[in-house]
């Protein structure tokens, strides 16, 4: 729960960043939290807390979010280098 909700909190902070470096830092943190969330979802599936069907849907959303965050980071870095 903590890592999953942290993603949105860090993206929200990034939107109000004071600089491009601050924006990138917050987005990197959001990406790391998304990776941690992915780990926890897989663990919950392996321990049968979530069914394979439940985990698959949530993992798909999480993986899509990771792709979006990576795209934002690549685009932002490209503008500055």
mmCIF file as gemmi writes it, N, C-alpha and C atoms, coordinates in Angstrom:
data_model
loop_
_atom_site.group_PDB
_atom_site.id
_atom_site.type_symbol
_atom_site.label_atom_id
_atom_site.label_alt_id
_atom_site.label_comp_id
_atom_site.label_asym_id
_atom_site.label_entity_id
_atom_site.label_seq_id
_atom_site.pdbx_PDB_ins_code
_atom_site.Cartn_x
_atom_site.Cartn_y
_atom_site.Cartn_z
_atom_site.occupancy
_atom_site.B_iso_or_equiv
_atom_site.pdbx_formal_charge
_atom_site.auth_seq_id
_atom_site.auth_asym_id
_atom_site.pdbx_PDB_model_num
ATOM 1 N N . UNK Axp A 1 ? 0.832 -1.187 0 1 0 ? 1 A 1
ATOM 2 C CA . UNK Axp A 1 ? 0 0 0 1 0 ? 1 A 1
ATOM 3 C C . UNK Axp A 1 ? 0.877 1.251 0 1 0 ? 1 A 1
ATOM 4 N N . UNK Axp A 2 ? 1.93 1.221 0.802 1 0 ? 2 A 1
ATOM 5 C CA . UNK Axp A 2 ? 2.762 2.409 0.942 1 0 ? 2 A 1
ATOM 6 C C . UNK Axp A 2 ? 3.485 2.754 -0.356 1 0 ? 2 A 1
ATOM 7 N N . UNK Axp A 3 ? 4.126 1.762 -0.982 1 0 ? 3 A 1
ATOM 8 C CA . UNK Axp A 3 ? 4.865 2.058 -2.212 1 0 ? 3 A 1
ATOM 9 C C . UNK Axp A 3 ? 3.915 2.43 -3.342 1 0 ? 3 A 1
ATOM 10 N N . UNK Axp A 4 ? 2.747 1.782 -3.39 1 0 ? 4 A 1
ATOM 11 C CA . UNK Axp A 4 ? 1.78 2.083 -4.442 1 0 ? 4 A 1
ATOM 12 C C . UNK Axp A 4 ? 1.235 3.488 -4.367 1 0 ? 4 A 1
ATOM 13 N N . UNK Axp A 5 ? 0.951 3.96 -3.171 1 0 ? 5 A 1
ATOM 14 C CA . UNK Axp A 5 ? 0.427 5.318 -3.026 1 0 ? 5 A 1
ATOM 15 C C . UNK Axp A 5 ? 1.535 6.368 -3.14 1 0 ? 5 A 1
ATOM 16 N N . UNK Axp A 6 ? 2.754 5.955 -2.895 1 0 ? 6 A 1
ATOM 17 C CA . UNK Axp A 6 ? 3.885 6.875 -3.008 1 0 ? 6 A 1
ATOM 18 C C . UNK Axp A 6 ? 4.136 7.295 -4.456 1 0 ? 6 A 1
ATOM 19 N N . UNK Axp A 7 ? 3.765 6.441 -5.384 1 0 ? 7 A 1
ATOM 20 C CA . UNK Axp A 7 ? 3.956 6.766 -6.807 1 0 ? 7 A 1
ATOM 21 C C . UNK Axp A 7 ? 3.221 8.065 -7.134 1 0 ? 7 A 1
ATOM 22 N N . UNK Axp A 8 ? 1.948 8.092 -6.823 1 0 ? 8 A 1
ATOM 23 C CA . UNK Axp A 8 ? 1.139 9.281 -7.109 1 0 ? 8 A 1
ATOM 24 C C . UNK Axp A 8 ? 1.599 10.506 -6.347 1 0 ? 8 A 1
ATOM 25 N N . UNK Axp A 9 ? 2.008 10.306 -5.105 1 0 ? 9 A 1
ATOM 26 C CA . UNK Axp A 9 ? 2.477 11.435 -4.296 1 0 ? 9 A 1
ATOM 27 C C . UNK Axp A 9 ? 3.72 12.067 -4.925 1 0 ? 9 A 1
ATOM 28 N N . UNK Axp A 10 ? 4.636 11.245 -5.402 1 0 ? 10 A 1
ATOM 29 C CA . UNK Axp A 10 ? 5.856 11.774 -6.001 1 0 ? 10 A 1
ATOM 30 C C . UNK Axp A 10 ? 5.604 12.416 -7.359 1 0 ? 10 A 1
ATOM 31 N N . UNK Axp A 11 ? 4.686 11.848 -8.138 1 0 ? 11 A 1
ATOM 32 C CA . UNK Axp A 11 ? 4.321 12.481 -9.409 1 0 ? 11 A 1
ATOM 33 C C . UNK Axp A 11 ? 3.672 13.832 -9.131 1 0 ? 11 A 1
ATOM 34 N N . UNK Axp A 12 ? 2.831 13.903 -8.127 1 0 ? 12 A 1
ATOM 35 C CA . UNK Axp A 12 ? 2.189 15.163 -7.746 1 0 ? 12 A 1
ATOM 36 C C . UNK Axp A 12 ? 3.237 16.208 -7.35 1 0 ? 12 A 1
ATOM 37 N N . UNK Axp A 13 ? 4.239 15.777 -6.595 1 0 ? 13 A 1
ATOM 38 C CA . UNK Axp A 13 ? 5.321 16.703 -6.235 1 0 ? 13 A 1
ATOM 39 C C . UNK Axp A 13 ? 6.12 17.127 -7.455 1 0 ? 13 A 1
ATOM 40 N N . UNK Axp A 14 ? 6.33 16.194 -8.388 1 0 ? 14 A 1
ATOM 41 C CA . UNK Axp A 14 ? 7.11 16.509 -9.597 1 0 ? 14 A 1
ATOM 42 C C . UNK Axp A 14 ? 6.434 17.591 -10.425 1 0 ? 14 A 1
ATOM 43 N N . UNK Axp A 15 ? 5.121 17.563 -10.475 1 0 ? 15 A 1
ATOM 44 C CA . UNK Axp A 15 ? 4.369 18.569 -11.233 1 0 ? 15 A 1
ATOM 45 C C . UNK Axp A 15 ? 4.646 19.969 -10.699 1 0 ? 15 A 1
ATOM 46 N N . UNK Axp A 16 ? 4.936 20.057 -9.421 1 0 ? 16 A 1
ATOM 47 C CA . UNK Axp A 16 ? 5.206 21.352 -8.784 1 0 ? 16 A 1
ATOM 48 C C . UNK Axp A 16 ? 6.699 21.557 -8.502 1 0 ? 16 A 1
ATOM 49 N N . UNK Axp A 17 ? 7.52 20.869 -9.275 1 0 ? 17 A 1
ATOM 50 C CA . UNK Axp A 17 ? 8.966 20.937 -9.062 1 0 ? 17 A 1
ATOM 51 C C . UNK Axp A 17 ? 9.503 22.354 -9.274 1 0 ? 17 A 1
ATOM 52 N N . UNK Axp A 18 ? 10.586 22.64 -8.572 1 0 ? 18 A 1
ATOM 53 C CA . UNK Axp A 18 ? 11.208 23.962 -8.668 1 0 ? 18 A 1
ATOM 54 C C . UNK Axp A 18 ? 12.172 24.069 -9.834 1 0 ? 18 A 1
ATOM 55 N N . UNK Axp A 19 ? 12.583 22.934 -10.362 1 0 ? 19 A 1
ATOM 56 C CA . UNK Axp A 19 ? 13.522 22.928 -11.483 1 0 ? 19 A 1
ATOM 57 C C . UNK Axp A 19 ? 13.384 21.604 -12.235 1 0 ? 19 A 1
ATOM 58 N N . UNK Axp A 20 ? 14.026 21.528 -13.378 1 0 ? 20 A 1
ATOM 59 C CA . UNK Axp A 20 ? 14.018 20.28 -14.138 1 0 ? 20 A 1
ATOM 60 C C . UNK Axp A 20 ? 14.698 19.172 -13.342 1 0 ? 20 A 1
ATOM 61 N N . UNK Axp A 21 ? 15.776 19.492 -12.665 1 0 ? 21 A 1
ATOM 62 C CA . UNK Axp A 21 ? 16.475 18.492 -11.848 1 0 ? 21 A 1
ATOM 63 C C . UNK Axp A 21 ? 15.574 17.972 -10.738 1 0 ? 21 A 1
ATOM 64 N N . UNK Axp A 22 ? 14.821 18.859 -10.121 1 0 ? 22 A 1
ATOM 65 C CA . UNK Axp A 22 ? 13.884 18.462 -9.073 1 0 ? 22 A 1
ATOM 66 C C . UNK Axp A 22 ? 12.786 17.572 -9.656 1 0 ? 22 A 1
ATOM 67 N N . UNK Axp A 23 ? 12.281 17.95 -10.827 1 0 ? 23 A 1
ATOM 68 C CA . UNK Axp A 23 ? 11.263 17.15 -11.516 1 0 ? 23 A 1
ATOM 69 C C . UNK Axp A 23 ? 11.778 15.741 -11.79 1 0 ? 23 A 1
ATOM 70 N N . UNK Axp A 24 ? 12.98 15.657 -12.354 1 0 ? 24 A 1
ATOM 71 C CA . UNK Axp A 24 ? 13.564 14.355 -12.665 1 0 ? 24 A 1
ATOM 72 C C . UNK Axp A 24 ? 13.772 13.519 -11.407 1 0 ? 24 A 1
ATOM 73 N N . UNK Axp A 25 ? 14.208 14.157 -10.354 1 0 ? 25 A 1
ATOM 74 C CA . UNK Axp A 25 ? 14.435 13.446 -9.099 1 0 ? 25 A 1
ATOM 75 C C . UNK Axp A 25 ? 13.141 12.831 -8.579 1 0 ? 25 A 1
ATOM 76 N N . UNK Axp A 26 ? 12.077 13.61 -8.572 1 0 ? 26 A 1
ATOM 77 C CA . UNK Axp A 26 ? 10.786 13.122 -8.078 1 0 ? 26 A 1
ATOM 78 C C . UNK Axp A 26 ? 10.225 12.015 -8.976 1 0 ? 26 A 1
ATOM 79 N N . UNK Axp A 27 ? 10.404 12.163 -10.276 1 0 ? 27 A 1
ATOM 80 C CA . UNK Axp A 27 ? 9.921 11.141 -11.198 1 0 ? 27 A 1
ATOM 81 C C . UNK Axp A 27 ? 10.73 9.85 -11.06 1 0 ? 27 A 1
ATOM 82 N N . UNK Axp A 28 ? 12.02 9.976 -10.805 1 0 ? 28 A 1
ATOM 83 C CA . UNK Axp A 28 ? 12.842 8.781 -10.56 1 0 ? 28 A 1
ATOM 84 C C . UNK Axp A 28 ? 12.379 8.065 -9.297 1 0 ? 28 A 1
ATOM 85 N N . UNK Axp A 29 ? 12.043 8.816 -8.284 1 0 ? 29 A 1
ATOM 86 C CA . UNK Axp A 29 ? 11.538 8.21 -7.048 1 0 ? 29 A 1
ATOM 87 C C . UNK Axp A 29 ? 10.218 7.493 -7.335 1 0 ? 29 A 1
ATOM 88 N N . UNK Axp A 30 ? 9.342 8.119 -8.11 1 0 ? 30 A 1
ATOM 89 C CA . UNK Axp A 30 ? 8.07 7.491 -8.475 1 0 ? 30 A 1
ATOM 90 C C . UNK Axp A 30 ? 8.312 6.181 -9.225 1 0 ? 30 A 1
ATOM 91 N N . UNK Axp A 31 ? 9.294 6.181 -10.117 1 0 ? 31 A 1
ATOM 92 C CA . UNK Axp A 31 ? 9.631 4.977 -10.868 1 0 ? 31 A 1
ATOM 93 C C . UNK Axp A 31 ? 10.14 3.875 -9.942 1 0 ? 31 A 1
ATOM 94 N N . UNK Axp A 32 ? 10.986 4.243 -8.993 1 0 ? 32 A 1
ATOM 95 C CA . UNK Axp A 32 ? 11.491 3.264 -8.034 1 0 ? 32 A 1
ATOM 96 C C . UNK Axp A 32 ? 10.359 2.694 -7.189 1 0 ? 32 A 1
ATOM 97 N N . UNK Axp A 33 ? 9.429 3.523 -6.792 1 0 ? 33 A 1
ATOM 98 C CA . UNK Axp A 33 ? 8.282 3.064 -6.011 1 0 ? 33 A 1
ATOM 99 C C . UNK Axp A 33 ? 7.396 2.132 -6.842 1 0 ? 33 A 1
ATOM 100 N N . UNK Axp A 34 ? 7.272 2.418 -8.129 1 0 ? 34 A 1
ATOM 101 C CA . UNK Axp A 34 ? 6.495 1.545 -9.013 1 0 ? 34 A 1
ATOM 102 C C . UNK Axp A 34 ? 7.164 0.174 -9.121 1 0 ? 34 A 1
ATOM 103 N N . UNK Axp A 35 ? 8.484 0.17 -9.189 1 0 ? 35 A 1
ATOM 104 C CA . UNK Axp A 35 ? 9.211 -1.092 -9.209 1 0 ? 35 A 1
ATOM 105 C C . UNK Axp A 35 ? 9.02 -1.878 -7.924 1 0 ? 35 A 1
ATOM 106 N N . UNK Axp A 36 ? 9.034 -1.175 -6.802 1 0 ? 36 A 1
ATOM 107 C CA . UNK Axp A 36 ? 8.804 -1.837 -5.519 1 0 ? 36 A 1
ATOM 108 C C . UNK Axp A 36 ? 7.372 -2.386 -5.453 1 0 ? 36 A 1
ATOM 109 N N . UNK Axp A 37 ? 6.428 -1.633 -5.951 1 0 ? 37 A 1
ATOM 110 C CA . UNK Axp A 37 ? 5.035 -2.08 -5.961 1 0 ? 37 A 1
ATOM 111 C C . UNK Axp A 37 ? 4.893 -3.341 -6.802 1 0 ? 37 A 1
ATOM 112 N N . UNK Axp A 38 ? 5.56 -3.372 -7.936 1 0 ? 38 A 1
ATOM 113 C CA . UNK Axp A 38 ? 5.545 -4.556 -8.797 1 0 ? 38 A 1
ATOM 114 C C . UNK Axp A 38 ? 6.063 -5.78 -8.026 1 0 ? 38 A 1
ATOM 115 N N . UNK Axp A 39 ? 7.134 -5.602 -7.287 1 0 ? 39 A 1
ATOM 116 C CA . UNK Axp A 39 ? 7.694 -6.674 -6.463 1 0 ? 39 A 1
ATOM 117 C C . UNK Axp A 39 ? 6.662 -7.2 -5.459 1 0 ? 39 A 1
ATOM 118 N N . UNK Axp A 40 ? 5.999 -6.279 -4.742 1 0 ? 40 A 1
ATOM 119 C CA . UNK Axp A 40 ? 5.031 -6.681 -3.715 1 0 ? 40 A 1
ATOM 120 C C . UNK Axp A 40 ? 3.848 -7.416 -4.329 1 0 ? 40 A 1
ATOM 121 N N . UNK Axp A 41 ? 3.399 -6.979 -5.494 1 0 ? 41 A 1
ATOM 122 C CA . UNK Axp A 41 ? 2.277 -7.651 -6.155 1 0 ? 41 A 1
ATOM 123 C C . UNK Axp A 41 ? 2.668 -9.084 -6.512 1 0 ? 41 A 1
ATOM 124 N N . UNK Axp A 42 ? 3.875 -9.247 -7.045 1 0 ? 42 A 1
ATOM 125 C CA . UNK Axp A 42 ? 4.353 -10.596 -7.381 1 0 ? 42 A 1
ATOM 126 C C . UNK Axp A 42 ? 4.469 -11.461 -6.127 1 0 ? 42 A 1
ATOM 127 N N . UNK Axp A 43 ? 4.936 -10.893 -5.05 1 0 ? 43 A 1
ATOM 128 C CA . UNK Axp A 43 ? 5.047 -11.626 -3.793 1 0 ? 43 A 1
ATOM 129 C C . UNK Axp A 43 ? 3.667 -12.033 -3.274 1 0 ? 43 A 1
ATOM 130 N N . UNK Axp A 44 ? 2.705 -11.123 -3.354 1 0 ? 44 A 1
ATOM 131 C CA . UNK Axp A 44 ? 1.347 -11.434 -2.915 1 0 ? 44 A 1
ATOM 132 C C . UNK Axp A 44 ? 0.734 -12.562 -3.745 1 0 ? 44 A 1
ATOM 133 N N . UNK Axp A 45 ? 1.093 -12.61 -5.015 1 0 ? 45 A 1
ATOM 134 C CA . UNK Axp A 45 ? 0.605 -13.708 -5.859 1 0 ? 45 A 1
ATOM 135 C C . UNK Axp A 45 ? 1.271 -15.031 -5.459 1 0 ? 45 A 1
ATOM 136 N N . UNK Axp A 46 ? 2.567 -15.005 -5.257 1 0 ? 46 A 1
ATOM 137 C CA . UNK Axp A 46 ? 3.292 -16.236 -4.903 1 0 ? 46 A 1
ATOM 138 C C . UNK Axp A 46 ? 2.855 -16.808 -3.556 1 0 ? 46 A 1
ATOM 139 N N . UNK Axp A 47 ? 2.403 -15.959 -2.674 1 0 ? 47 A 1
ATOM 140 C CA . UNK Axp A 47 ? 1.951 -16.431 -1.366 1 0 ? 47 A 1
ATOM 141 C C . UNK Axp A 47 ? 0.446 -16.691 -1.347 1 0 ? 47 A 1
ATOM 142 N N . UNK Axp A 48 ? -0.17 -16.644 -2.534 1 0 ? 48 A 1
ATOM 143 C CA . UNK Axp A 48 ? -1.606 -16.899 -2.708 1 0 ? 48 A 1
ATOM 144 C C . UNK Axp A 48 ? -2.511 -15.9 -1.983 1 0 ? 48 A 1
ATOM 145 N N . UNK Axp A 49 ? -1.972 -14.742 -1.65 1 0 ? 49 A 1
ATOM 146 C CA . UNK Axp A 49 ? -2.811 -13.691 -1.09 1 0 ? 49 A 1
ATOM 147 C C . UNK Axp A 49 ? -3.685 -13.101 -2.197 1 0 ? 49 A 1
ATOM 148 N N . UNK Axp A 50 ? -3.103 -13.035 -3.412 1 0 ? 50 A 1
ATOM 149 C CA . UNK Axp A 50 ? -3.851 -12.64 -4.606 1 0 ? 50 A 1
ATOM 150 C C . UNK Axp A 50 ? -3.895 -13.832 -5.549 1 0 ? 50 A 1
ATOM 151 N N . UNK Axp A 51 ? -5.01 -13.996 -6.24 1 0 ? 51 A 1
ATOM 152 C CA . UNK Axp A 51 ? -5.085 -15.044 -7.254 1 0 ? 51 A 1
ATOM 153 C C . UNK Axp A 51 ? -4.265 -14.613 -8.474 1 0 ? 51 A 1
ATOM 154 N N . UNK Axp A 52 ? -3.985 -15.559 -9.335 1 0 ? 52 A 1
ATOM 155 C CA . UNK Axp A 52 ? -3.239 -15.233 -10.558 1 0 ? 52 A 1
ATOM 156 C C . UNK Axp A 52 ? -3.992 -14.209 -11.397 1 0 ? 52 A 1
ATOM 157 N N . UNK Axp A 53 ? -5.303 -14.34 -11.444 1 0 ? 53 A 1
ATOM 158 C CA . UNK Axp A 53 ? -6.127 -13.405 -12.222 1 0 ? 53 A 1
ATOM 159 C C . UNK Axp A 53 ? -6.069 -12.005 -11.615 1 0 ? 53 A 1
ATOM 160 N N . UNK Axp A 54 ? -6.21 -11.905 -10.298 1 0 ? 54 A 1
ATOM 161 C CA . UNK Axp A 54 ? -6.13 -10.602 -9.63 1 0 ? 54 A 1
ATOM 162 C C . UNK Axp A 54 ? -4.759 -9.97 -9.854 1 0 ? 54 A 1
ATOM 163 N N . UNK Axp A 55 ? -3.716 -10.752 -9.635 1 0 ? 55 A 1
ATOM 164 C CA . UNK Axp A 55 ? -2.351 -10.237 -9.771 1 0 ? 55 A 1
ATOM 165 C C . UNK Axp A 55 ? -2.067 -9.803 -11.207 1 0 ? 55 A 1
ATOM 166 N N . UNK Axp A 56 ? -2.546 -10.586 -12.176 1 0 ? 56 A 1
ATOM 167 C CA . UNK Axp A 56 ? -2.285 -10.264 -13.585 1 0 ? 56 A 1
ATOM 168 C C . UNK Axp A 56 ? -2.837 -8.893 -13.955 1 0 ? 56 A 1
ATOM 169 N N . UNK Axp A 57 ? -4.051 -8.605 -13.511 1 0 ? 57 A 1
ATOM 170 C CA . UNK Axp A 57 ? -4.651 -7.305 -13.824 1 0 ? 57 A 1
ATOM 171 C C . UNK Axp A 57 ? -3.899 -6.155 -13.18 1 0 ? 57 A 1
ATOM 172 N N . UNK Axp A 58 ? -3.55 -6.336 -11.932 1 0 ? 58 A 1
ATOM 173 C CA . UNK Axp A 58 ? -2.833 -5.276 -11.211 1 0 ? 58 A 1
ATOM 174 C C . UNK Axp A 58 ? -1.432 -5.102 -11.775 1 0 ? 58 A 1
ATOM 175 N N . UNK Axp A 59 ? -0.755 -6.223 -12.089 1 0 ? 59 A 1
ATOM 176 C CA . UNK Axp A 59 ? 0.591 -6.139 -12.661 1 0 ? 59 A 1
ATOM 177 C C . UNK Axp A 59 ? 0.584 -5.445 -14.012 1 0 ? 59 A 1
ATOM 178 N N . UNK Axp A 60 ? -0.451 -5.716 -14.811 1 0 ? 60 A 1
ATOM 179 C CA . UNK Axp A 60 ? -0.554 -5.052 -16.114 1 0 ? 60 A 1
ATOM 180 C C . UNK Axp A 60 ? -0.62 -3.533 -15.932 1 0 ? 60 A 1
ATOM 181 N N . UNK Axp A 61 ? -1.431 -3.09 -14.992 1 0 ? 61 A 1
ATOM 182 C CA . UNK Axp A 61 ? -1.536 -1.651 -14.713 1 0 ? 61 A 1
ATOM 183 C C . UNK Axp A 61 ? -0.205 -1.089 -14.215 1 0 ? 61 A 1
ATOM 184 N N . UNK Axp A 62 ? 0.448 -1.832 -13.345 1 0 ? 62 A 1
ATOM 185 C CA . UNK Axp A 62 ? 1.713 -1.382 -12.785 1 0 ? 62 A 1
ATOM 186 C C . UNK Axp A 62 ? 2.792 -1.284 -13.877 1 0 ? 62 A 1
ATOM 187 N N . UNK Axp A 63 ? 2.845 -2.282 -14.74 1 0 ? 63 A 1
ATOM 188 C CA . UNK Axp A 63 ? 3.82 -2.271 -15.839 1 0 ? 63 A 1
ATOM 189 C C . UNK Axp A 63 ? 3.552 -1.121 -16.8 1 0 ? 63 A 1
ATOM 190 N N . UNK Axp A 64 ? 2.29 -0.829 -17.038 1 0 ? 64 A 1
ATOM 191 C CA . UNK Axp A 64 ? 1.938 0.307 -17.903 1 0 ? 64 A 1
ATOM 192 C C . UNK Axp A 64 ? 2.377 1.624 -17.27 1 0 ? 64 A 1
ATOM 193 N N . UNK Axp A 65 ? 2.191 1.741 -15.983 1 0 ? 65 A 1
ATOM 194 C CA . UNK Axp A 65 ? 2.627 2.931 -15.258 1 0 ? 65 A 1
ATOM 195 C C . UNK Axp A 65 ? 4.144 3.087 -15.334 1 0 ? 65 A 1
ATOM 196 N N . UNK Axp A 66 ? 4.867 1.995 -15.204 1 0 ? 66 A 1
ATOM 197 C CA . UNK Axp A 66 ? 6.329 2.028 -15.315 1 0 ? 66 A 1
ATOM 198 C C . UNK Axp A 66 ? 6.739 2.521 -16.695 1 0 ? 66 A 1
ATOM 199 N N . UNK Axp A 67 ? 6.068 2.03 -17.736 1 0 ? 67 A 1
ATOM 200 C CA . UNK Axp A 67 ? 6.37 2.484 -19.103 1 0 ? 67 A 1
ATOM 201 C C . UNK Axp A 67 ? 6.12 3.984 -19.258 1 0 ? 67 A 1
ATOM 202 N N . UNK Axp A 68 ? 5.034 4.465 -18.689 1 0 ? 68 A 1
ATOM 203 C CA . UNK Axp A 68 ? 4.711 5.891 -18.77 1 0 ? 68 A 1
ATOM 204 C C . UNK Axp A 68 ? 5.784 6.721 -18.061 1 0 ? 68 A 1
ATOM 205 N N . UNK Axp A 69 ? 6.159 6.303 -16.864 1 0 ? 69 A 1
ATOM 206 C CA . UNK Axp A 69 ? 7.179 7.032 -16.109 1 0 ? 69 A 1
ATOM 207 C C . UNK Axp A 69 ? 8.508 7.035 -16.846 1 0 ? 69 A 1
ATOM 208 N N . UNK Axp A 70 ? 8.892 5.897 -17.422 1 0 ? 70 A 1
ATOM 209 C CA . UNK Axp A 70 ? 10.136 5.835 -18.197 1 0 ? 70 A 1
ATOM 210 C C . UNK Axp A 70 ? 10.087 6.771 -19.4 1 0 ? 70 A 1
ATOM 211 N N . UNK Axp A 71 ? 8.956 6.818 -20.058 1 0 ? 71 A 1
ATOM 212 C CA . UNK Axp A 71 ? 8.796 7.703 -21.215 1 0 ? 71 A 1
ATOM 213 C C . UNK Axp A 71 ? 8.92 9.172 -20.805 1 0 ? 71 A 1
ATOM 214 N N . UNK Axp A 72 ? 8.3 9.532 -19.689 1 0 ? 72 A 1
ATOM 215 C CA . UNK Axp A 72 ? 8.401 10.91 -19.189 1 0 ? 72 A 1
ATOM 216 C C . UNK Axp A 72 ? 9.855 11.254 -18.877 1 0 ? 72 A 1
ATOM 217 N N . UNK Axp A 73 ? 10.548 10.336 -18.225 1 0 ? 73 A 1
ATOM 218 C CA . UNK Axp A 73 ? 11.951 10.588 -17.872 1 0 ? 73 A 1
ATOM 219 C C . UNK Axp A 73 ? 12.818 10.727 -19.119 1 0 ? 73 A 1
ATOM 220 N N . UNK Axp A 74 ? 12.632 9.845 -20.099 1 0 ? 74 A 1
ATOM 221 C CA . UNK Axp A 74 ? 13.424 9.916 -21.334 1 0 ? 74 A 1
ATOM 222 C C . UNK Axp A 74 ? 13.152 11.205 -22.091 1 0 ? 74 A 1
ATOM 223 N N . UNK Axp A 75 ? 11.892 11.583 -22.192 1 0 ? 75 A 1
ATOM 224 C CA . UNK Axp A 75 ? 11.524 12.814 -22.899 1 0 ? 75 A 1
ATOM 225 C C . UNK Axp A 75 ? 12.111 14.044 -22.205 1 0 ? 75 A 1
ATOM 226 N N . UNK Axp A 76 ? 12.017 14.082 -20.903 1 0 ? 76 A 1
ATOM 227 C CA . UNK Axp A 76 ? 12.521 15.229 -20.143 1 0 ? 76 A 1
ATOM 228 C C . UNK Axp A 76 ? 14.036 15.311 -20.245 1 0 ? 76 A 1
ATOM 229 N N . UNK Axp A 77 ? 14.706 14.195 -20.13 1 0 ? 77 A 1
ATOM 230 C CA . UNK Axp A 77 ? 16.173 14.186 -20.248 1 0 ? 77 A 1
ATOM 231 C C . UNK Axp A 77 ? 16.605 14.607 -21.637 1 0 ? 77 A 1
ATOM 232 N N . UNK Axp A 78 ? 15.856 14.182 -22.652 1 0 ? 78 A 1
ATOM 233 C CA . UNK Axp A 78 ? 16.18 14.524 -24.036 1 0 ? 78 A 1
ATOM 234 C C . UNK Axp A 78 ? 16.113 16.006 -24.306 1 0 ? 78 A 1
ATOM 235 N N . UNK Axp A 79 ? 15.236 16.705 -23.609 1 0 ? 79 A 1
ATOM 236 C CA . UNK Axp A 79 ? 15.08 18.137 -23.79 1 0 ? 79 A 1
ATOM 237 C C . UNK Axp A 79 ? 16.231 18.92 -23.181 1 0 ? 79 A 1
ATOM 238 N N . UNK Axp A 80 ? 16.947 18.281 -22.249 1 0 ? 80 A 1
ATOM 239 C CA . UNK Axp A 80 ? 17.989 18.988 -21.51 1 0 ? 80 A 1
ATOM 240 C C . UNK Axp A 80 ? 19.409 18.598 -21.907 1 0 ? 80 A 1
ATOM 241 N N . UNK Axp A 81 ? 19.549 17.657 -22.829 1 0 ? 81 A 1
ATOM 242 C CA . UNK Axp A 81 ? 20.9 17.223 -23.17 1 0 ? 81 A 1
ATOM 243 C C . UNK Axp A 81 ? 21.185 17.41 -24.634 1 0 ? 81 A 1
